[in-house]
Amino acid sequence: MSKRDGEDAVPGSRKPRAPRRSRPASDALPPEDAPAQNTPTVDVRAQNTPTVDVRAQGARPKNPRPKSARTKETRPAKGARPRGSAPRFAKPLTLGSVVGWTALSVIVPGAAHLRAGHRRTGLALVGVYAVLLLAALAYGLTRNESNLTAFAGEGAQVTVIVVASAGALAWFALLVTSYVALTPNRLNQQGQIVSGIVVGVLCVSVMAPFALTANTVLTFKETIDGIFPSAPDPDVPVVASDSPDPWGGKKRVNFLLIGGDAAGDRTGVRTDSMNVASVNTETGDTVLFSLPRNLQHVRFPPTSPLHKQFPNGFMAELPNGGLLNEVWQYANENPQVMGGHDKGPRALMDAIGYTLNLKIDYYAMMNMYGFADLVDAIGGLKIRVERDVKWGGHFGTAGTIKAGYKRLSGEEALWYGRSRVESDDFSRMARQRCVIGAFAQQATPDKILLNFTKIAGAAKRLARTNIPKQLVQPLVELAVKVKNGKITSLQFVPPEFYSGRPDWLKIRRAAAKAIADSGKTTRRAEAADVTASPGSPSTSPSTSPSRVHAAKPTQTPTRNSQAKSLSELCGL
C-alpha cells in the first residue's frame, strides 16, 4: 500500500467504491449540486482508476457555470404533452366515458367535442345553443295566453311542424357527430357494440319530443279540418283571412250551443239542450241564455220559409205540440218547405234569434257523449251539487251524484246535466248551464296542451258547426277572453216565463236587459276595486252592516227575470 493510498484509508475497512448515480422516480434529473445522502465522501484521486474523459462516455459534462448560477433542469413529466403536439386532456376514454360525454351533449351541445379536443367546434356549438336558449326563454317570458293563440293559425301550425322536424334532425346529427368525435373505434369490439346501441337509443329518445310536437300540431290541424267547414256556408257571411277585424265590427257575437241526443233508438237528431252565448268581443263578458226544449209555438222571422208555413207559430194548431226541440228535425224532413236539404240548423237559428231579438251568427252542435269525452280529457269538472241527483235510465238505477263540491267524470257530468229523475226540464236546464260554465272556466290552456290528443279525439265527435275555418284563430282568442271574463246566465223558465204560453215581448225585454247589465256589472266591479281599500272603515269587521230595505213584490224581479253570475249560481 502506497503512501498515497494510505492517507485517507481507514484501517481494517474495505476499499470504498465510487458512488452510483440513482435514477429518479419521476424521470427528472436531480439538481447537480445536491449532495448524496448517507454516502461517504471519497476522493476519486485515491483510487487507482485511470482518468477517463466523461464526454467520451456520452455522459453530460459538468455545468461550467458557478454553483450559484446553476438552475434545476428537469425532464418533462410523464404523460405531459410535448410542445406543438395535439392536445390531450385526460386518459384514453372508456366505454362509460364515451356514453356519458355523448349523453351530456344532449343538454349541453358541444361538450363531447370539447372533451375530444375540438375546441373551436365545441365552443361554436355551445355558443349557438346558448343564444337559442336565451331567445326561447325571452320569448316564453314575454308571451301570455293571448299571444299563444297565434299558433291556432294554419300558417303557424305549418311553421311549428317544420321547426320540430328540423330540430329532430339537428339533434340526431349532433349526437352522431359527438359520438364520432370521441373516437369510439379505440374501444374493444364489445365496447364499440355496446356504445353504438346506447347512442342509438339516445338518438331515438332525443327525437321523440320533437316528433311528439309535430304529431300533436298535425293532429290539431286535422281536427280543425274535420270539424270546421272549408267550403263557405251560403247563410254565413264570407270572412277574409287577412281581415284585421274578423267579427266585422260587431261588439257582440252570438253563438247557438246545441246539445244533440242522436241515440240509437231515435230517428234524426233531438236538440235537447239549447243555449245562446252572447259574447262581448272586446272584454269576453258573456251572457248565457237557456231556452227550454218544450218552448211551444215559436215564431219565425219574415225572411224564413217557415214564416209562411206557420204564420201563427210553429205548429200552432196543435195544443200540446210544436216544441222548440222539434224545429231542426222538421226542417230536415221537409226540404220542399225550406227550399233545400239540411236546413235544420238555419231554421233553429232563425227561431231562437227571433225569440230573443238577436242575430244568431254561428252555431255548434255537440253530441252528448262527445261532451262526456271532452270532460274526461280535461280531468273532470268540479261542480257544486246542490242536492242528490239520481242518474241512469228513467228511474236512476245507475247511481247517485251526492250533494256537495264534487269532481265529476265525463259520464257523471253528462247525466248531471240531463237527468230528469225526480226533477223536471227546468231543473235540468239549471244544471246544464252550470256544466257549460264549469267547462268554460276549467278547460285551461295547460290542461288542453297536456291532454290534447284525447281532446282532439273527443272534438271529432262534435256533430257539426257553421263556423268557417278562417275564424279558428279569432275564435280561440275570443275563448281566452271568455275564460277570463264574467259569465252571467238567464233562464226562460217558470214562474216568470211559461213554456206553454210564452210572452214573446217579455222574453225580448229580459234578454236586452241582461246584455245591458253585463257591461254594467264589469264597470261596477272595477269601481268597487278602486274605491274600497283594505284599511278603510267600510271594510272593517266592527262596522255595522248597512240596512237592506225589502222591496215590494211588484218591484223585485224574480230569480229568473234577471241574469246572474254563474260563479254565484253554481259555486264555480
C-alpha positions, 0 to 999 in steps of 0.5 A: 500500500502506497503512501498515497493510498494510505492517507485517507484509508481507514484501517481494517475497512474495505476499499470504498467504491465510487458512488452510483448515480440513482435514477429518479422516480419521476424521470427528472434529473436531480439538481447537480449540486445536491449532495448524496445522502448517507454516502461517504465522501471519497476522493476519486484521486485515491483510487487507482482508476485511470482518468477517463474523459466523461464526454467520451462516455456520452455522459453530460459534462459538468455545468461550467457555470458557478454553483450559484448560477446553476438552475434545476433542469428537469425532464418533462413529466410523464404523460405531459404533452410535448410542445406543438403536439395535439392536445390531450386532456385526460386518459384514453376514454372508456366505454362509460366515458364515451356514453356519458360525454355523448349523453351530456351533449344532449343538454349541453351541445358541444361538450363531447367535442370539447372533451375530444379536443375540438375546441373551436367546434365545441365552443361554436356549438355551445355558443349557438345553443346558448343564444337559442336558449336565451331567445326561447326563454325571452320569448316564453317570458314575454308571451301570455295566453293571448299571444299563444293563440297565434299558433291556432293559425294554419300558417303557424301550425305549418311553421311549428311542424317544420321547426320540430322536424328540423330540430329532430334532425339537428339533434340526431346529427349532433349526437352522431357527430359527438359520438364520432368525435370521441373516437369510439373505434379505440374501444374493444369490439364489445365496447364499440357494440355496446356504445353504438346501441346506447347512442342509438337509443339516445338518438331515438329518445332525443327525437321523440319530443320533437316528433311528439310536437309535430304529431300533436300540431298535425293532429290539431290541424286535422281536427280543425279540418274535420270539424270546421267547414272549408267550403263557405256556408251560403247563410254565413257571411264570407270572412277574409283571412287577412281581415284585421277585424274578423267579427266585422265590427260587431261588439257582440257575437252570438253563438247557438250551443246545441246539445244533440241526443242522436241515440240509437233508438231515435230517428234524426237528431233531438236538440235537447239542450239549447243555449245562446252565448252572447259574447262581448268581443272586446272584454269576453263578458258573456251572457248565457241564455237557456231556452227550454226544449218544450218552448211551444209555438215559436215564431219565425222571422219574415225572411224564413220559409217557415214564416209562411208555413206557420204564420201563427207559430210553429205548429200552432194548431196543435195544443200540446205540440210544436216544441222548440226541440222539434224545429231542426228535425222538421226542417230536415224532413221537409226540404220542399218547405225550406227550399233545400236539404239540411236546413235544420240548423238555419231554421233553429237559428232563425227561431231562437234569434227571433225569440230573443231579438238577436242575430244568431251568427254561428252555431255548434252542435255537440253530441252528448257523449262527445261532451262526456269525452271532452270532460274526461280529457280535461280531468273532470269538472268540479261542480257544486251539487246542490242536492242528490241527483239520481242518474241512469235510465228513467228511474236512476238505477245507475247511481247517485251524484251526492250533494256537495263540491264534487269532481265529476267524470265525463259520464257523471257530468253528462247525466248531471246535466240531463237527468230528469229523475225526480226533477223536471226540464227546468231543473235540468236546464239549471244544471246544464248551464252550470256544466257549460260554465264549469267547462268554460272556466276549467278547460285551461290552456295547460290542461288542453296542451297536456291532454290534447290528443284525447281532446282532439279525439273527443272534438271529432265527435262534435256533430257539426258547426257553421263556423268557417275555418278562417275564424279558428284563430279569432275564435280561440282568442275570443275563448281566452277572453271568455275564460277570463271574463264574467259569465252571467246566465238567464233562464226562460223558465217558470214562474216568470216565463211559461213554456206553454204560453210564452210572452214573446215581448217579455222574453225580448225585454229580459234578454236586452236587459241582461246584455245591458247589465253585463257591461254594467256589472264589469264597470261596477266591479272595477269601481268597487276595486278602486274605491274600497281599500283594505284599511278603510272603515267600510271594510272593517269587521266592527262596522255595522252592516248597512240596512237592506230595505225589502222591496215590494213584490211588484218591484223585485224581479224574480230569480229568473227575470234577471241574469246572474253570475254563474260563479254565484249560481253554481259555486264555480 
